[in-house]
Amino acid sequence: MGQLSHQLSHDESEHGENNGHTSETQNAQPGDSAQNDDLSSPIHRDSIGLPEDYDEAFIPTHRDLQEAATRALHEKTALLLLHKDDPEVVLRELENIAEIIRLSSQIEGEHQAKAIRLGLDLTLEYWLQTNRMDDWLELIVLLLSAARDIKDDSLRSQVFQAWGVYLYMTQQSSRAVKALEAALATAQEAGRKDLELLIKAERFNVESTDLPREKLDQTAQQLLDDARQLNHVYVRGRIYLSLARAYRKAGLTDDIFIFAQQALLCFNHEQAWAMAGAAINLMLGSLQSAPHACEQYIQRLLAYLTQLADSSINPRFKASTCYHHALRSFHHGCYDDARRHILQARRHYRSINDANNLISTQHMLGLIQTKRHCWNLAESYLSAAAAYYRRQGETVWELHAHNAIACIPLEQGYYDQALDQLQVLLRQAWELNKQEPCDDLCAAIQRDIDTARQHCDRLPGGV
């Protein structure tokens, strides 16, 4: 029963020793009829199924249970507060804290609200690090039931929000939207404008990568206006971060850095370090693909990201840091170092079953292996990435992967073969550009075509 059962055992000893009363069986003398009726005798225990260590002197009342639950919840809440900057301590106590919440939330009383709040404080990163998302789901379901029983709309809304986050993190976006809509309706019933806005930001994050460009910008602007009106800096950061992610998926790199930088300013102001790391992640991705980025600025951002990752238990945070170290090593021609870092990133992403980012590392491994002249490995990684993008309907990234495949013969010195493949890809990119913007993709392919043509021109007879 964990800490709560330990607390009840402690109460039992107090009742047995300090309440000034003795049981009749303790006062009974040999030969008294009371001894024959003593439930502690083996015969009586066996007949009614009581355990050998049963002490009938203490049967906890409902008030005893409430007090024990309250004390245990206060103790674990204090632990979280005292060690908010040392999450490893919380990780060691995670199962114990969750058990306290499970038990105490089922005992009716005012402490149930404390149990729900403590459960909400056991946020995503703890369950990700221990690869126990199913246990988090079990806890969320229990919290929903407890919040319904105490008729607290505000807390119920926050639990629905946590449910939505779980669904989003487990690749169930459509169900996540429904959970967040339930959270939004409950927040409106509670009259919590701040909570309502936060949930809208969460829903925008889930939906943003699939929204048409015009709808995306309109929704973001409305949410930013609402956040400024309520002076909700954290929500502003979330909206800017979602915009940066949506623009990245669409291949619109020019604005990614601007949105991510705005998000970073907001998160630094709110000391939301995990979100600050996510913003830096996008900033670095934008800068490291830019042809004339400031090297010193990239170094400072990477150092800041590494510092944040070292103090975090979030494996996704650590993975993105490894990824950017790999990217920087790749751009500096240190391909063995790049491979080492990207494999570390893959291990972190695999530990949390993050399929999308695993494919990103596979794409990156293809680029690295091309430079290491491991042609078969490179083509295998890149072809797998292209197939995944095709299944997901991410045509821009599918063409990026095929662009990388076309660069394998370019790297091998088969310039005419590479030129033919690249020209076909450029025509496909131009056609795609009529439906969705992909100027960066077109520019990348054109640069590779120019490189291939220059080499062909040097060959006897040209192309």
N, C-alpha and C positions, 0 to 999 in steps of 0.2 A: 504493500500500500504506500510505500515511499515515506516522505517526510510527514504527511498527514497522519498516517497510522502510527508513526513514531511519536507524534505529538499526542495522540490519543492514549498511547501506552504510558506516556509521562503523566497525563491527567489521571490515569487509573491508579498509579502509585500514590498520587496526592490524595485521592479519595480513600484509598486503603489505609493510609498512615496518618493523615493530618486532619480528618474531619471529626475526630473525637468520638466516633461510634465504633462499636464492635458488633460483629454478626452473632446471631444466636448460636450458630455452630461453634463459634470460638468459645462461648461461655458454657456450652454443654459439658456435663461431667460424664464419665464412663457409666453406662447403664441407663442414661436418660433416654426417653423416647425420641428426643430430637435427633440423637445420633442415628437412629434407625431410618429417619426420614431425610438424612443428610444427602443432598444431591451430589456432594463431592465423592460419595462412595463409588467404587468401580461399577457396581451393579447398576445403580441409577444412571451413571454416565453412559454406559453401553446401551441401556434401554432407550434413551432419548437421543443418542448420537452426539453428545457433547464431547469436545476435545479434552484430552487429559489435563491440559493447563488452563481449563476454563475456571474463572473466578467469578462466582455469582455475586460477590460483594459489590461489583461495579458493572452496571449496565448504563452506558452513556445516554443522557437525555438529548433531545434535539438541540437544546441550548448548548450542551457540552460540545456537540459536533460543530455548531456554528462558531463557537469561540475557538475551537481548535483549527477550523478552516481559516478563520480570520487571521490567527497568529501565523499560520503557515504561509498564507498569501502575503502578509506584510513582510515576512522574512525573505521570500523569494523576490518580491518587488524591490526590496532594498538591495538585494544582490544584483539585480539588473541595473539599478541606478548607479551603484558603486562601481560597477565594472563595465559601464557602457563603452569605455575606451580600451577594454581588455576582453574582447569577445571570447577568447579561448576559455576563460573561467566560466562563462555562461554555457559554452558548448559542453564542458564537462558535467554541468548540472542540468543539461537540457531535458533528459528523460525524467529526472526527478521533478523538475518544474512542471513539465507537462502532466505528470501524474497528479501533482497537487491540484492543478487546474481541473483535470478530469473529475477528481473526487469531490472537490469543494463546489464545483458548479452544479452538482446534483443534489446538494443540500440546500433547501430553501432558506433564503435569508438575504439581508442587505449585502452580505459579502459576495454574492453572485456577480454583482457588477464589477467588483475588484478582480474576480477570477477572469471575467471576459476581457477586461483591460490588460491584465497580465498576459493572457493568451494572445492578444493583438500585438503586444510588445515582442513576442517571439516571432520576429519578422522573417521574411523569405530567406535571408542570407544564412541563418542558422540551419535551416532545413536543407538548403542547397549544399552547404559544406559537408553535411553528414549523409547526403544522398538519401534523405528520408522524406520525400515529397508526399508519399502515401500517409505517413504519420501526421504531416501537417494537414492534409485533407481531413483525416479523422478528427483532429482537434477543431478545425473550422466547423465541421458539421455539428460537433458537440456545442461549440460556442453559439451557433445559430439557434439551437434548441434552447439553450439557457437564456439568450437574449429575448427570445419569444416569450418565455415563461415570465420574465420580469417586466415585459411590456415597455422596454426602453428602445424607442425608435432610433435614437442617435447611435447607440451601441450596435443595434441590429444592422443599421446602415453600414457601419464600419466593418462588421463581419461579412456582409454581402460583398463589400469592396475587396476584402481579403480573399474571398471565394473567387471573385473575378480575376484577381491577380494570379491566383493558383491556376485557373483555367488558361489564362493567357500564357503563363510560363510553361504549361504542358501542351502547347500548340493547339488549343481549343478556342480559337478566337471568337467564333460565332456564339458559343456558350458563354464566353467571358463577357461579351456585350450584353447578353440577357441578364447575367448576374449583376453587372454594373447598372443596368436600367432599374433593377429591383433595388439596388443600393440608393440610386438617385431618388426614386419615388419615396423611399423610407426617410431619406434625409429631408425631403420637402415636407413630409408629414411632421418631422421633428422641428421644422423651422430653422434648420442649420444652413444658412447661406454659404458659409465657409466650407462646410463639408460637401454641400451640393456642387460647389465649384471644383473642389478637389476631385470628386468622382467624375465630373464632366471631363476634366483633364486626363484622368485615367482612361476613360472611354475613347477620347480623342487619340491617345497613344496607341490603343488597340486598333483603331480604324484608320489611322492616318496614312499608312503605307498603301492602302487600297482606295483612297479617295481621289477623285479627279482633281487636277491641279487647282482649278478655280474654287471648287468646294473646299479643298484643303486650306487655301489661303483665307477664304471668307470665315470658316469656322475658327481658325486660329486667331484671326483678328478680333472676332467677337469675344473669345475667351480671354485674350490679352486685355481687352478693354474692361471686362468684368473683374479680372484680377487686379488691375490698377485701381479700380473703384473700391475694392475691398482691401487694397494694399496687401495682397497675397503674393509675396515675392516668390515663394516656393512654386506656386502654380505657374507663374510666368516662366520660371525656369523649366518646368515640365513641358510647357507648350513649345518653347524654343527648341528644346531637345527633341521633341516629337517631329517638329518641322525639319530639323537637321537629318533625322533618320529617314523621313519620307523622301527628302530631296536626294539623299544618298542612294536609296533604292531606285529612284527614277534616273539616276546618273547625272543629276544637276549639281555639279561640284562647286560651282561658283558661289552659291549661297550657303553651302554647308558650314563653312568656317564661321561666317557671320552669325548664323543662328546658334551654333554650338558655343561660340564665345559669349554671346548674350546669356545663354544658359549657365555657363561657368560662373559669370559674375553673380547671377542670382543664387546659385547653390553655395558659392563661397560666403555670400552674405548670410545665408541661413545655416551655414556649417553642415550642409548635407553632403558629406564627403563622398559617399558612394555615387551619388548623382553627379557630383563634380568630376569624378573619375570617368563617368560615361561621356560627359561633355568633352573632356580632354581627349578621350579615345577618338571621337569624331573629328576634333580639330586636327589631331595628328594625322588621321587618315587623309584629310583634305590637303594638309601641308606637304606630306611626304609624296603625294602624287603630283604636286605642283612643280613645274620646271625651275622656278627661280625662288623657292622658299628660303627664308633666312635660317641657316643651319644652327646658329646659336639659339634662336627661338625654339626650334624643334628640340634641341638638347635640353633646354630648360623645361619645356612641357613634358618631355619623356622622364626627366628626373622627378618632376612633381607627381606624375602618374605612378612611377615606381614607388615613391614614398607613400602614397595613399594605398597602393596595393599591398605593401609590406605590413601595413597596420590593419588590413582587412582580412576577414575569413572567407569572403565571397570568391569562389573559384572562377566565376565569370570575369571578375575584376582582374584577378591574377592572369587569366588567359589572355585578356586583351592587352595587358602590359607585355607579355611574352610575344604576342603577335606584332606589336609595334617595334620591339627590339629586333625582331626578325626582318621587318620591313626596312628598318634603318640599315641593318647589316647588308641587306640585299642591294639597296641603293648605293652603298659604299663598296660594293664588289666583294664583300666578305661572305661568300656563299655557304661555307661550312658553318660559320656562326649563325647565319640566317636559318639554316636547316635545323641546328640545335634548338634555337629559340622557338621555331614553328612547331617542332615536335613536342616541346613543353606545353605550348598553347593547346595542341591537340589533346594531350593527356588531361588537361583541365576541362576542356569542353566535353570530352568523352565521359568524364566522371559525372557530369550533370545531363548527359544525353542531349546536348544542344546541337541538333542536326544542322541548323542554318549556319552556325559559325564553324562547325566541323567541315562543311563544304568550303567555306572561305579559306580555311587552313589548307584544304586539299588543293584548291585553286593556287594558293600561294606556293605550296610544295611543287606544283607543276612548273611554275616560273623558276623556282630555285633549281630544280633538277635539270631544267633546260640549260641554265648557266653552268651547271656542273657537268654538262655533256652526258647526262644519264637519260638518253633520248626516250627509251621505251617507258621508263618510269614516268617521265614528264608527260608523255602523251596519255598514259593510263590515268594519271591524276586529273589532267585537264579534260579528258573525255568524260570522266565520271562527273566532274563539276558541271560540264555543259549539259549532260543528261539530266542532272538534278534541277538545274535552272529551267530547262525545258518543261519538266514535270510541274514545276511551280509556276509556270507562266511568266518567268522573269526573262523576257526576250533580250533585253539590253545586256544583262549579265551573261546570257548564253552566247551572245556574239562576242563579248569580251573574252570568254573562254576559247572560242574558236579563233579569235585573233591571236591568242597565245599559242594555240596549236599551229597556226600558220607560221609563227615565228620560229618553230623548231627547224624546218628546212632553211630558214634564213640564217639561223645560228650554225647550221651544218655546212653552209656554203652553197646550198642549192638555190641560188637567188632567183632563177627563172621560175622554179616551182613555187617558191614562196610568193613571188610577185603575182602569179596567176591566182593563188588562193586568196591573197589579200585584196585583189581587185574585185573578186566575187563578193567578198565580205563587205567591201565598201559600198557596193551597189545595194546589198541587203540593208546596210545601216542607213543609207539615204532613204530607202523605202520606209523603213521603220520610223525615221525622223519625221515623216509626214503624219504619223499617228501619235507618237510620244517623243518628247525632246531627248536627243542623244548626241548632242553636239560634241561632247567629250569623247564618245566612242568613235565618231567619225574622224575627229582630229587625231586620235591615237592610231587608227588604222592608216590614215594618210601619212603619218610620220614613218610608219613601218614601210609603206609603199615607197616613199622617197628614199629610205635607206636601201631597200632592195634594188631600186632602179639605179642608184648611184653605183652599187657593186656591179650590176649588169652592164652599165656603160663602160666599166673598166675592162670588161672581158673582151677578147678578140671578136670583132664582129658585132658587139653590142647585143641587144635583145632581138 
